[in-house]
């Protein structure tokens, strides 16, 4: 492990200096600095998970979203940035790709919003590199915070250019907070094709065994762990190692909010899509020696959709402007549905895989279920609707598969498919369309072995779905669900 990570002194890292100047550098000038604390004080960690570009409220009451989260932070937590502040805003990962308002612009709107919200650091989620490494670095610069990846090591020069940090030590009101961040160990399998080339992902326990002592060696007063993983997965590891003295773990990828403990360690997971956050309060006495200053650690999961605190006005205006820009590009109406289409349903398979199959005139098409991130709601369908359902930049490739290989692929429970017509002839060669993610081994498929020379279509998967849907001319009298393609 020690050879995998360059455990540098974070107080000498340029990102640490940038943190102290965050309001001017990150666009968060509306955040005022707090007065330095006296002997008895507290620092509050404000942690979100799986933002996925969901800047706007997601419910009918118009609650949640970036502007309301910031409103709560400012009103209830007196959120500010810089070393004298009493708050520290962090994310577990997966920021840019998701809602169309961010995904269509490769995550830049979310990066701008996170800068205004005063985030100081984040973990590396499995979708951070979806738009490519150059765009990741651009978003990182725009957001103004370092990306921490304690169990991810660069093994080539191109990967080293991502400037991933093994940990970061922040100072807030005299308290030194060591932040470790773990990427899911499934990253090489679940990230888009090629995105984790040149990066080695270590197991959670192995990484923590190396990084925790390194953080304590930098005179941290407390250690917290961010995880692109449900924190309950890490609970048994932390119970084995009480000597690590980790105060809290905040993670994502849970099916429901988590507020639990593993021994003395807080385990928290907030609602995704900026519908809430985790609040961790660190009470301390600045007059005590280092590593003895923290007197208590308490935490809670906050659901902002139930809050009466108004949204932050400045960020609200920025998000509204971003929405208008997205609407201008993606607001074109391309159809209508009266019932909507559920994610993972046979109807969704017919719409997404069927659209690709018919557009490319192939025998069969299949996509991965997890890449479809929400239902298609009833009402008009716009280009934005398609990007919200299919937020990731998956490329479509074409293959020639023997019936026996196609049968194995279609039996995989993680895919949605349409075609071929009739019973599969195991000896016949079929023309098939799928995603580069699946071709390169995603969800356990081994398509590279079946066809070593795939066809490059030059199209992302949203394009044929938009084109096919628009061509159908669906409306209230002839809704989309009545004209879905099917090879059967």
C-alpha positions in Angstrom: 0.0 0.0 0.0 2.7 2.5 0.9 4.1 2.2 -2.6 0.7 2.8 -4.2 0.0 6.1 -2.6 2.2 9.2 -2.3 1.2 10.2 1.2 2.2 13.8 0.9 2.0 16.4 3.6 -1.4 18.0 2.9 -0.6 21.2 4.6 2.0 21.8 1.8 -0.5 21.1 -0.9 -1.6 24.1 -3.0 -5.2 22.9 -2.5 -4.9 23.6 1.2 -4.0 27.2 0.5 -6.8 27.5 -1.9 -9.2 26.3 0.8 -8.2 29.3 3.0 -9.0 31.6 0.1 -12.2 29.8 -1.0 -14.7 32.7 -1.0 -12.7 34.7 -3.5 -11.5 31.8 -5.6 -14.7 29.6 -5.8 -17.4 32.1 -6.4 -18.7 31.7 -2.9 -18.2 35.4 -2.0 -21.7 35.5 -0.4 -20.3 33.2 2.4 -19.0 35.4 5.2 -16.2 34.2 7.5 -17.0 33.2 11.1 -15.1 34.7 14.0 -12.4 32.5 15.5 -13.6 30.4 18.3 -12.5 30.6 21.9 -11.5 27.7 24.1 -14.8 25.8 24.0 -16.1 25.5 20.5 -17.6 23.3 17.8 -17.1 22.6 14.1 -19.9 21.3 12.0 -19.4 19.0 9.0 -22.0 19.4 6.2 -21.9 16.3 3.9 -23.9 15.5 0.9 -23.9 12.3 -1.2 -24.8 11.3 -4.7 -25.7 14.8 -5.9 -25.9 13.5 -9.5 -26.4 17.0 -10.9 -29.8 17.4 -9.3 -29.6 21.2 -8.8 -33.4 21.6 -8.9 -36.0 20.5 -6.3 -37.4 17.0 -7.1 -40.8 17.1 -5.6 -44.1 18.9 -6.3 -43.6 21.2 -3.2 -40.4 22.5 -4.8 -38.4 21.6 -1.8 -34.8 20.3 -1.9 -32.1 21.1 -4.4 -28.9 23.1 -4.2 -30.3 26.5 -3.3 -32.4 25.2 -0.4 -29.5 23.1 1.0 -27.4 26.2 1.0 -30.2 28.2 2.6 -30.4 25.6 5.4 -26.6 25.6 5.8 -26.4 29.4 6.1 -29.5 29.8 8.3 -29.1 26.9 10.7 -25.3 26.2 10.6 -23.9 29.7 9.8 -22.0 28.2 7.0 -18.8 29.9 5.9 -15.5 29.0 4.3 -11.9 29.4 5.3 -9.8 28.3 8.3 -11.7 30.6 10.8 -15.1 29.2 9.8 -17.1 26.8 12.0 -18.3 24.6 9.1 -16.8 22.3 6.6 -18.8 21.3 3.5 -17.9 18.0 1.9 -19.3 15.4 -0.6 -18.9 11.6 -0.8 -18.8 11.7 -4.6 -20.9 11.4 -7.8 -21.5 15.1 -8.5 -21.8 15.8 -12.2 -23.7 13.2 -14.2 -27.4 12.7 -13.6 -30.1 15.4 -14.1 -30.2 16.9 -17.6 -29.5 20.4 -16.3 -26.0 19.2 -15.4 -25.4 16.2 -17.6 -26.0 17.9 -21.0 -23.2 20.4 -20.1 -20.8 17.7 -18.9 -21.3 18.6 -15.2 -20.2 22.3 -15.4 -23.5 23.7 -13.9 -23.1 21.4 -10.8 -19.4 22.4 -10.5 -20.4 26.1 -10.5 -23.1 25.5 -7.9 -20.7 23.5 -5.6 -18.3 26.4 -5.7 -21.0 28.8 -4.6 -22.0 26.4 -1.9 -18.5 26.5 -0.5 -17.5 22.8 -0.7 -14.0 22.2 0.6 -13.4 18.7 -0.7 -15.0 15.5 -2.1 -14.4 11.9 -2.6 -14.1 10.2 -6.0 -17.4 8.7 -7.1 -17.7 6.0 -9.7 -19.2 8.5 -12.2 -16.8 11.4 -11.7 -14.8 10.5 -14.8 -17.9 9.9 -17.0 -17.2 12.9 -19.2 -13.5 12.1 -19.6 -10.5 13.1 -17.7 -10.0 16.6 -19.3 -13.6 17.5 -18.3 -13.1 16.1 -14.8 -10.1 18.4 -14.3 -12.1 21.3 -15.8 -15.0 20.6 -13.4 -12.6 20.2 -10.5 -11.1 23.6 -11.2 -14.5 25.2 -11.5 -15.7 23.7 -8.3 -12.5 24.8 -6.5 -11.9 21.9 -4.2 -9.5 18.8 -4.1 -10.7 15.3 -4.9 -9.7 12.8 -2.2 -9.3 9.2 -3.2 -7.6 7.3 -0.4 -7.8 3.9 -1.9 -7.1 4.9 -5.5 -3.5 5.1 -6.8 -2.3 6.4 -10.1 0.0 3.9 -11.9 0.8 6.0 -15.1 1.5 9.7 -15.8 -1.9 10.4 -17.4 -3.6 9.2 -14.2 -1.2 11.2 -12.0 -2.4 14.4 -13.8 -5.8 13.9 -12.1 -4.1 15.1 -8.9 -6.1 12.8 -6.6 -5.2 13.3 -2.9 -4.7 10.3 -0.5 -6.2 12.5 2.3 -6.6 16.1 3.3 -6.2 17.9 6.6 -8.5 21.0 7.0 -8.3 23.6 9.7 -11.5 25.1 11.1 -11.4 27.4 14.1 -8.3 25.8 15.4 -9.4 22.2 14.9 -7.5 20.0 12.4 -9.8 17.7 10.7 -8.3 14.8 8.7 -10.6 13.7 5.8 -10.2 10.3 4.2 -12.3 9.3 1.2 -12.9 5.8 -0.2 -14.0 5.0 -3.7 -16.2 1.9 -4.2 -14.0 -1.1 -5.0 -16.4 -1.9 -7.9 -15.2 1.3 -9.7 -13.2 -0.5 -12.4 -16.3 -2.6 -13.2 -19.1 0.1 -12.8 -17.4 3.1 -14.3 -17.7 3.9 -18.0 -15.3 2.0 -20.3 -11.7 3.0 -19.9 -12.3 5.7 -17.3 -10.3 3.8 -14.6 -7.4 2.7 -16.8 -4.2 3.5 -15.1 -5.8 3.7 -11.7 -5.5 0.9 -9.1 -8.3 0.6 -6.5 -7.3 -1.0 -3.2 -9.6 -2.7 -0.7 -11.1 -0.6 2.1 -9.3 -2.2 5.0 -5.9 -2.2 3.3 -6.2 1.4 2.4 -7.4 2.6 5.8 -4.6 0.6 7.5 -2.1 2.8 5.6 -3.9 6.1 5.4 -5.2 6.4 8.9 -1.7 6.4 10.5 -0.5 8.9 7.9 -3.3 11.3 8.8 -2.6 11.1 12.5 1.1 11.8 11.6 0.0 15.1 10.2 -1.2 16.2 13.7 -4.9 15.8 12.9 -7.2 16.2 15.9 -10.0 14.0 14.4 -10.5 11.7 11.4 -13.7 11.4 9.4 -14.2 9.1 6.4 -16.2 9.8 3.3 -17.2 6.8 1.2 -18.7 6.3 -2.2 -20.2 3.3 -0.5 -23.0 2.7 2.0 -21.3 3.2 5.4 -22.8 0.0 6.9 -20.5 -1.9 4.6 -17.5 -0.3 6.4 -19.0 -0.8 9.9 -17.5 -4.3 10.5 -14.1 -3.1 9.4 -14.2 -0.2 11.8 -15.3 -2.4 14.7 -12.2 -4.5 14.1 -10.0 -1.4 14.4 -11.1 0.8 17.3 -7.4 1.9 17.6 -7.9 3.9 14.4 -10.1 6.3 16.4 -12.3 7.3 13.4 -15.0 9.6 14.5 -17.6 9.2 11.7 -18.2 7.7 8.3 -20.6 9.4 5.8 -21.3 7.4 2.7 -23.6 7.2 -0.3 -25.2 4.4 -2.4 -27.7 3.4 0.3 -31.3 2.6 -0.5 -32.4 4.7 2.5 -30.8 7.3 4.8 -28.6 5.7 7.5 -28.1 7.0 11.1 -26.3 4.3 13.0 -23.1 3.3 14.8 -20.3 0.8 14.5 -18.9 0.7 18.0 -18.2 4.4 18.7 -18.1 5.4 15.1 -21.0 7.3 13.6 -22.4 5.9 10.4 -24.5 8.3 8.4 -25.9 8.4 4.8 -28.0 11.4 3.7 -30.7 11.4 1.1 -29.3 11.6 -2.5 -29.9 14.3 -5.1 -29.5 17.2 -2.7 -32.7 16.3 -0.8 -30.7 16.4 2.4 -27.3 16.1 4.0 -25.5 14.7 7.0 -24.6 17.0 9.9 -21.7 16.0 12.1 -20.9 18.2 15.1 -17.4 18.1 16.6 -17.3 19.7 20.0 -13.7 20.6 21.2 -11.5 22.5 23.6 -8.8 24.4 21.7 -6.7 24.8 24.9 -6.1 21.1 25.2 -3.2 19.3 23.5 -3.5 18.1 19.9 -5.5 14.8 19.5 -7.2 15.4 22.9 -9.2 18.4 21.8 -12.4 16.7 20.6 -14.8 16.1 23.5 -17.9 14.8 21.6 -19.0 13.7 18.2 -22.7 13.8 17.3 -24.5 13.5 14.0 -27.8 13.5 12.3 -29.3 13.1 8.8 -31.2 16.2 7.7 -34.1 16.0 5.2 -34.3 19.5 3.6 -37.5 18.6 1.7 -39.2 19.0 5.1 -37.5 22.3 6.0 -39.3 25.7 6.0 -36.0 27.5 5.6 -36.1 29.5 2.3 -33.7 28.8 -0.6 -30.5 30.8 -1.0 -31.4 33.7 -3.3 -28.1 34.1 -5.1 -27.7 30.4 -5.8 -31.4 30.2 -6.7 -30.9 32.8 -9.4 -27.8 31.0 -10.8 -29.7 27.7 -11.0 -32.7 29.4 -12.6 -30.4 30.8 -15.3 -28.9 27.3 -15.8 -32.4 25.9 -16.2 -33.3 28.5 -18.8 -30.2 27.7 -20.8 -30.9 23.9 -20.6 -34.5 24.4 -21.5 -33.4 26.4 -24.6 -31.2 23.5 -25.7 -33.3 20.6 -24.5 -36.8 21.9 -24.1 -38.0 20.8 -27.6 -41.1 18.6 -27.2 -40.6 15.2 -28.9 -43.6 13.3 -27.7 -46.0 12.6 -24.9 -47.0 9.8 -22.5 -50.2 9.6 -20.4 -49.0 6.8 -18.0 -45.3 7.3 -17.9 -42.7 4.5 -18.1 -41.1 2.9 -15.0 -37.4 2.4 -14.9 -36.5 -1.3 -15.3 -39.9 -2.2 -16.7 -40.4 -4.2 -20.0 -41.8 -0.9 -21.4 -38.6 0.9 -20.6 -36.7 -1.9 -22.3 -38.8 -1.6 -25.4 -38.4 2.2 -25.5 -34.7 2.5 -24.9 -33.3 -0.8 -26.4 -36.1 -0.8 -29.0 -35.3 2.7 -30.1 -31.6 1.8 -30.5 -32.4 -1.4 -32.3 -34.8 0.2 -34.8 -32.6 3.3 -35.4 -29.5 1.1 -36.1 -31.5 -1.6 -37.9 -29.9 -4.4 -36.0 -31.4 -7.7 -34.8 -31.2 -7.0 -31.1 -30.1 -4.2 -28.7 -29.4 -4.3 -25.0 -28.4 -1.7 -22.3 -27.7 -1.9 -18.6 -30.5 -1.3 -16.1 -28.4 0.7 -13.7 -27.7 3.3 -16.4 -31.4 4.2 -16.5 -31.7 6.5 -13.5 -35.3 7.5 -13.2 -38.8 6.9 -14.5 -40.2 8.7 -17.5 -43.0 10.8 -15.9 -46.4 11.3 -17.4 -46.8 14.3 -19.6 -44.8 15.8 -22.5 -41.5 14.3 -23.4 -38.6 16.6 -24.2 -35.0 16.0 -25.0 -34.3 16.9 -21.4 -36.6 14.0 -20.4 -34.3 11.6 -22.2 -31.2 13.0 -20.7 -32.7 12.7 -17.2 -33.6 9.1 -17.8 -30.2 8.4 -19.5 -27.8 10.8 -17.8 -24.5 9.1 -18.6 -22.4 9.5 -21.8 -22.4 5.9 -23.0 -21.4 5.3 -26.6 -23.3 2.8 -28.8 -21.3 0.1 -30.4 -22.4 -2.6 -32.9 -21.3 -6.3 -32.6 -21.7 -9.5 -34.5 -22.6 -12.2 -32.0 -23.2 -15.9 -32.4 -26.6 -16.9 -31.1 -25.0 -18.8 -28.3 -23.1 -15.6 -27.1 -26.2 -13.5 -27.5 -28.2 -15.9 -25.4 -25.7 -15.6 -22.6 -25.8 -11.8 -22.7 -29.6 -11.7 -22.7 -29.8 -14.0 -19.7 -27.8 -11.4 -17.6 -30.2 -10.0 -15.0 -28.6 -6.6 -15.2 -29.6 -5.7 -18.8 -32.7 -4.6 -20.6 -33.1 -5.8 -24.2 -35.3 -5.8 -27.3 -35.0 -8.5 -30.0 -34.2 -10.6 -31.7 -37.4 -11.9 -33.3 -38.3 -15.5 -32.6 -36.2 -18.1 -30.9 -32.5 -17.6 -30.9 -30.6 -19.8 -33.4 -27.4 -20.7 -31.4 -25.4 -21.1 -34.6 -26.6 -17.9 -36.4 -24.6 -14.6 -36.3 -26.7 -11.7 -35.2 -26.2 -7.9 -35.6 -26.4 -6.4 -32.1 -26.1 -2.9 -30.7 -25.1 -2.3 -27.1 -23.1 0.2 -24.9 -19.3 0.5 -24.7 -19.7 0.0 -20.9 -21.1 -3.4 -21.4 -18.8 -4.3 -24.3 -15.7 -3.7 -22.1 -16.9 -6.0 -19.3 -19.5 -4.1 -17.4 -22.0 -6.1 -15.4 -19.9 -9.2 -15.9 -20.4 -9.6 -19.6 -17.5 -10.8 -21.8 -18.4 -9.4 -25.1 -14.8 -8.6 -26.1 -14.1 -12.3 -26.4 -17.2 -12.8 -28.6 -16.4 -10.0 -31.1 -12.9 -8.4 -31.0 -13.7 -5.7 -33.6 -16.8 -3.8 -32.6 -18.3 -1.1 -34.8 -18.1 2.5 -33.6 -21.3 4.3 -34.3 -20.1 7.7 -33.1 -23.4 8.1 -31.2 -24.2 8.3 -27.5 -27.2 6.4 -26.4 -29.5 9.4 -26.0 -29.3 10.2 -29.7 -31.1 7.3 -31.2 -33.7 7.4 -28.4 -34.4 11.1 -29.1 -34.5 10.6 -32.9 -36.8 7.6 -32.7 -39.2 9.1 -30.2 -39.5 12.3 -32.2 -40.2 10.4 -35.4 -43.3 8.7 -33.7 -45.2 11.9 -33.2 -46.8 10.7 -30.0 -49.3 12.9 -28.3 -52.2 12.6 -25.8 -54.3 10.7 -28.3 -51.5 8.5 -29.4 -49.2 8.3 -26.3 -45.7 6.8 -26.5 -46.6 3.7 -24.5 -49.0 2.8 -27.3 -46.3 2.9 -30.1 -43.3 1.4 -28.4 -41.1 -0.8 -30.6 -40.9 -4.5 -30.1 -39.0 -7.2 -32.0 -41.5 -9.8 -30.7 
